[in-house]
Amino acid sequence: MTDFPALRPDAFRPIDREVLFAQDHATHKPRVLMLYGSLRDRSYSRFLTLEAARLLEALGAEVKIFDPRGLPLPDADSADHAKVRELRELSMWSEAHVWCSPERHGAMTGVMKAQIDWLPLSLGGMRPTQGRTLALMQVCGGSQSFNALNQLRILGRWMRMVTIPNQSSVAKAFNEFDDAGRMRPSSYYDRVVDVMEELVKFTLLLRGRSDYLTDRYSERVETVEEVSRRVNQSAI
């Protein structure tokens, strides 16, 4: 490693193709957590989430939907709050997420952001979002927009998630659902099917190797340095 004076050879590793291309021997259904961003009785983001959940189950996934009612604002209560514990446990259980928010004032809702803010990057040595696949959807009260989707995509990257390329934005959502909350046939519905198909495909491709895909040189350097400090201290 003489050509790389800044590189730590004890933390640098070649690509392990055996791990990267290892066959997935898991037999359980892909586990998907779904979050939506509205508390209204007639919530179109909830309707869209339920519609997507039906599709995911038809595609062979196991789905759990988090109800945000009763979740405190971030830092307004402790992490021991029952709703916070529920949310974090569901994320630890999951292999994939679906986030669906209305767009309000050109942005995702506070209800949506609060759920994401309660998910830490690290929790007891575990990462409740890192390496999980993520699909994004939004509903619009007017013409089609992508503001909430763009913000959610930034958050997905920040939470170290593998955000799939496809996404869904449903314009004038009040026209797209019947009285029972079921989505009417449309190009918007077709796109939701596309997104859920893509999410399951990516989840099946990545599971069993997501830990390897998110293993980082910079974090290995920190680990090596921590071990070195501990060994040196014990030798004093």
Helices and strands as residue ranges (DSSP letters): H 17-20, E 31-36, H 44-58, E 62-65, H 82-93, E 96-104, E 107-108, H 110-117, E 133-139, H 147-158, E 162-170, G 173-175, H 187-206, H 210-213, H 217-235
